[in-house]
Amino acid sequence: GLKPQFENMSTGLCAIQLALETGYDEIDVIGFSGLKDRNYKNVYDGTKNYTFDPAAPDKVRVPENYVPLDASHWESVYIKLVKQYPKIKVNLI
């Protein structure tokens, strides 16, 4: 029943939205290195379901170069989400 508040929301941003909506005073966000330092490497890189990159000319995902399609929007969406809940402390760990 979650309705994303903004366009271009990844599943991770939807998870943050859900956590914010539950009313906790503080949320530790672990494993969101794409938001923290634009590191898009994934523990699943190299496995069967992580070989496709729609943005690459040959469609092959190269973990060292991979950037998700909507990643350029993630930071601004994250900032908008957090600003809507100023009393909740969010820690990007």
C-alpha positions as CSV (number, residue, x, y, z in Angstrom):
1,G,0.0,0.0,0.0
2,L,3.0,2.4,-0.1
3,K,2.6,5.2,-2.6
4,P,6.0,6.8,-3.4
5,Q,5.9,10.5,-2.7
6,F,8.1,11.5,-5.6
7,E,9.0,10.4,-9.1
8,N,12.2,8.4,-9.7
9,M,12.2,6.7,-6.3
10,S,14.2,3.6,-6.0
11,T,13.2,0.7,-3.8
12,G,15.7,1.9,-1.2
13,L,14.1,5.4,-1.2
14,C,10.7,3.8,-0.8
15,A,12.1,1.9,2.2
16,I,13.3,5.1,3.7
17,Q,9.9,6.7,3.1
18,L,8.2,3.8,4.8
19,A,10.6,4.0,7.8
20,L,9.9,7.8,8.1
21,E,6.2,7.2,8.0
22,T,6.3,4.8,10.9
23,G,7.1,7.5,13.4
24,Y,10.5,6.4,14.8
25,D,12.7,9.2,16.4
26,E,15.9,7.9,14.7
27,I,16.6,5.7,11.7
28,D,19.9,4.1,10.8
29,V,20.1,3.6,7.1
30,I,22.7,0.8,6.4
31,G,23.9,-0.3,2.9
32,F,22.8,2.8,1.0
33,S,26.3,3.7,-0.2
34,G,24.8,5.1,-3.4
35,L,23.3,7.9,-1.4
36,K,26.3,8.2,1.0
37,D,29.2,8.4,-1.4
38,R,27.8,7.5,-4.9
39,N,29.2,4.0,-4.7
40,Y,26.8,1.8,-6.7
41,K,28.7,-1.5,-6.2
42,N,26.4,-4.2,-5.1
43,V,27.0,-7.4,-3.2
44,Y,25.2,-9.2,-6.0
45,D,27.5,-7.8,-8.8
46,G,28.7,-10.6,-11.0
47,T,25.8,-12.9,-10.3
48,K,23.3,-14.1,-12.9
49,N,20.7,-11.4,-12.2
50,Y,23.2,-8.5,-12.1
51,T,24.8,-8.7,-15.6
52,F,22.4,-6.3,-17.4
53,D,22.9,-2.5,-17.7
54,P,20.2,-0.8,-19.8
55,A,22.4,2.4,-20.2
56,A,25.5,0.6,-21.5
57,P,25.9,0.4,-25.3
58,D,26.4,-3.4,-25.1
59,K,23.9,-3.7,-22.2
60,V,26.6,-5.5,-20.1
61,R,26.9,-4.4,-16.5
62,V,30.4,-3.6,-15.4
63,P,30.4,-3.2,-11.6
64,E,33.2,-0.7,-11.6
65,N,31.4,1.7,-14.0
66,Y,27.7,0.9,-13.3
67,V,25.4,3.8,-12.3
68,P,21.7,3.1,-11.9
69,L,19.4,4.9,-14.4
70,D,17.8,7.2,-11.9
71,A,20.7,7.6,-9.5
72,S,21.1,11.3,-10.5
73,H,17.7,11.9,-8.7
74,W,18.3,9.9,-5.6
75,E,20.1,12.5,-3.5
76,S,17.5,15.2,-4.2
77,V,14.6,12.8,-3.4
78,Y,16.3,11.7,-0.2
79,I,16.7,15.3,0.9
80,K,13.1,16.1,0.1
81,L,11.9,13.0,2.1
82,V,14.0,13.8,5.1
83,K,12.9,17.5,5.1
84,Q,9.3,16.4,5.4
85,Y,10.1,14.7,8.7
86,P,12.4,17.2,10.5
87,K,11.9,15.6,14.0
88,I,13.3,12.3,12.8
89,K,17.1,11.9,12.8
90,V,18.3,9.8,9.8
91,N,21.8,8.4,9.9
92,L,23.4,7.2,6.6
93,I,25.8,4.6,7.9
